[in-house]
């Protein structure tokens, strides 16, 4: 980002929405998450049935212990000639139940992996697709590391929850329910006692979980904050070292890391003490049940359950002891997994928060099409093949009255400029097509990244087709802002921007940006070959077209000297190349796009003077016949511009070509001669 951009964007609030960070999981998060998981109904049904069968066989096998002891084992103890057949058959039945339960547990554990990975893939797909539709403002006001944390840390918590916590909680709840039913079958009094004990325990655990949930939301937010700071520090490591800012950066990191530590410590403290409390409570219940069961059995106390009534037997006591553990332990597992679930829901809420960010608004209906131009210069026939002519195509119900109505509200010079835009536009006889010529006009434009702090004030100016327009001025004057408004990275608050007589707000953003090639000061190269990076300007470009673009911009020479030439793989934003070489590739990328108009934002600022002369020759060939907007600090690069506009604090203070402005001996003269520092 240029220095100018940094200055302007610094005025924006830290949170574009103006909302305070969330400390609780928003309502509806579980429902939205379930919507993704439920896309696998067959697998999900099998998983649920497998968990039910697994839980049921576990409870039945424990309840079977009562019958095993009372019916098969105790009679054998006193028998003179014991018959082992019934016991062997009973043990075989018990083994079959265990085998079925084990198979079902393996089956749902295997199937849940497909559900987990498929769900996460769909979430990542939707998140990334939505991210591509977000406005530039979102990325200017959010740390990139925090956005990345949603793809990594937050999705990882979801992975653990879907594959482990959710099914384990469901299985544990079913096991507890099955154990309770088995206890009711054997002994209602003991079952009720266990249930009351569990309710008291649940109330205590619920309070702990509620406190941990708030802290887990805070933990995920602070984790994203730390990641964002680390990403920023890594990118700015050279600047940190140049200014000896290591200690200050370390202190800031320690502060943020301390906040993360505090949130994580509190969240996990509440979460980690839950399981020991439940486990020790289970041991206490086990002891109480054993004492009461022994006393009831020795005293011959009457016992009743849904399965019948009789005196308390040894088998019933043994089964109840095991079932009490089978009831309490799953509740402990639920409380333990609930901690992971809260963390996952906190992560999911951050993911869905990104998905809920308003997408880039686009109400435009005018599109950009190739046309064949008739001999009269006005007849236009739309075609799918590449031609040398482009045209703006209106919808059948658009007769251009919206732009005229908006222009009618203008005043003074702005109204006159808008009227001339309509007069100079070349339109087809039916009014559907307007030839793309690069006629750009600003009329009474007022804009601020923060609406309460305008950056541009009532700007009115025009660029005729094919002109090279240079924007110069001190940092913060509004030069880059002008180009951001032309391609609708931001929309103006007041006034009108006309492109061939059409309000840019009526043009679809993809088509508007297709008509504008942009070369930025900060070059972004992607992992891939040099050829891939040049072809990024137009994905259907052939190798020959990419090479011709490189030759046009004088990038071909150094590219062929690379180890693999055009097939050399670049990584780390082209870290193996010089800044000038990276810039040359980006200029070639714009050349292969072959746009009708160009925006050059400090395109040669990173190139030495000798290289600049070579590049400038290629750029002049690239700019021929196009409307070009050039932002420059190095004024020697704009001497041949048709029109030079000098901006100062968001206002145009001078306009003319180089010679005219020098003759005026105004601001431009002082900037050019060095009498006034550009910065």
C-alpha positions, 0 to 999 in steps of 0.5 A: 500500500502506498504512503498515501493510502496508508494515511487515508485509511488510517482515518477508518475505524478499527471495526468497520461495523462499529460493533463491540467484539462479541463475548457470547456465542450468538443465537442461531450458531448451532442451527446454522452449523447443523445445516452444514452437518445435515447435508449427509443424511444417509451417513448421519442416520447410520451414525445415529443408529450405530451410537444408539445400538452401541449405547443400548448394548452397553446398558443391556450387558451391564443389566445382564450382570444381575441375571448372570450372577443370580441365575447362573453363577450363584446356583452353580456355587451350591450345586453338587453336579454343576451344569456349565451349559447355561452359563456358557450360553449366557456368556456367549450371548454377553460376548455377542452383545459386546461384539455388536456394540464394538462394531457399531462404535467402530462404524460411527467413528469411521463414518463421522470422519467423512461427515467432518471433512465434508462439512469443513470443506463446504464451510471453507468453500462458502467462507472463501466464496463470500470473502471474494465478494466482500468490499475492499473496505473490509480488508482495509479495516480487518487484520489479515492474520485475524481473517486467516485465523478463522480458516485455521484455528476456528475451523480446527476447533470445529473439526474436533467438535464434529469428529469427537465432541458432538458424537461423544456427547450424543453417545454419552447422553444415550449411555446415561439414559440407557443406564437410567432405564436399566436401573429403573428396570432393576430397582426404582428406589436406587434409580431415583436416588441416583437421579437426584444425585445427578441433578444436583451435580448437573446444577453445579456443572452447568454453572461452571460451563456457563462461565467457561463458555464466555471465556472460550469466545474471548479466547478465540477472539484474542487468538485471532488478534494475536495471529493478526499481530504476528502476521503484521510483524512478520511482514514488517520485520525489516521496518522493525529492525531498521527503527530498532523497534524490536523491544517495543514490538515485543512488549506489544506482543507480550501484552496481547499474548497476556490477554490471550493467556488470561482468557485461555486460562480462565476458560480452561480452568472452568473446563478442566475442573469439571471432569474431576468434580464429576469423577469424584462425585461418581466415586462418592455415588459408588460408595454410597450405592455399595453401602446402601445396597449391602445394607438392603441385601443383608436386611432382606429389604424389599426391592421393586423395579419395572422388571418385577419385585423381590428382595434385594439380591447380590446380582442386583447390587452388583448391577446397580453399582456398575450402572451407577458408574455407567450413568455418572461417567457419561455425564462427566464425558458430556461436561468435558466435551461441552468445553470443546463444544463451547470452543467450537461454537465460539469458532463457528460464530467467528466464521459465520460473522465473516459470512454475515459481513455485507457483500459488495453492493452492486446495483449496476445493470450496464455491461461491457461487450465486444461490438462491430462498429458500422461505417457510420460510427454509430451502428453497433453489432454485439459479437462474442469474438474479440474486436477492437471496439467495446461498448456499454450495453444497457438493459432493455428498460434502461434509456439512460434517464437515471444518469440524466436525472442525477446530472440535472441535480448538479449545479454550475460547472459540474452540470455543464461537465455532465451535459458535455459528457452526454453530448460527446458519448457515441450511442447506437441508434436504438440507445442500447449501446454506448461506445467505450472511449474512456471519457471520464468525468467527476462532477461535484464529487465528495467522498470520505473513507469515514463519511464524517471526514471527507477526503475529496471536496466537491471535485469536478474535472474531466478526462477526454478519450485517449488522454493521459491524465496525471494526478500529482500532489502531496501525500494525503492529497487524494490521488489514490482515492480518485482511482479507487472511486473510478473502479468503485472500490469505494462509492462516493457520498455525493456527486457523480462519476460519469464514464462515457456519459454513464454513471459508474454506479449504473455499471456492473462492477466486474464490467467496469473493472474489466475496462480498467487495467491497474498497475499498483505500487505494491506488487502482488505476485502469486505462487506459480510460474512467471507465465502464470503470473503474467496470464493472471491478467487474462486467463485465456491468454496464450503463451505467445500473447503473454510473451508479446506482453512481456516484450512490449513492457521490456520484461522479456529480457530479464525473464529469459535470464531466469533459471527456467525462463517463463517456467521459473516458479515464483513463491513468497510473492516473488521474493527471489526477484528485485522490486523492479523485476516484480514491477515489470511482471505486474506491468506485463500482466496489465498489458496482456489484459489489454484493457481499454483504459489504464490506471498506473499508481506509482507504477515505476516508483520501484524502478531505477532511473535507467530501467525506468526509461526502458519501461516508460517506452514500453508503457507508452506503447501500452498506453497508446490510444487509451485513457490513462490515469497516472499517479506519480511522485516522480514528476519526471514521469508525467512531463508528457501527460496531456493533462496534469492535475495538482491536488491539495487536501482533496481539492484540485488547485491546478490543471494543465499540461507541463509547460502551462503549469510551469509557466503559472509558477504555482504549486506544480512549479514549486513541486517540480523545481524542488522549491516545495517538498512533495511529501 
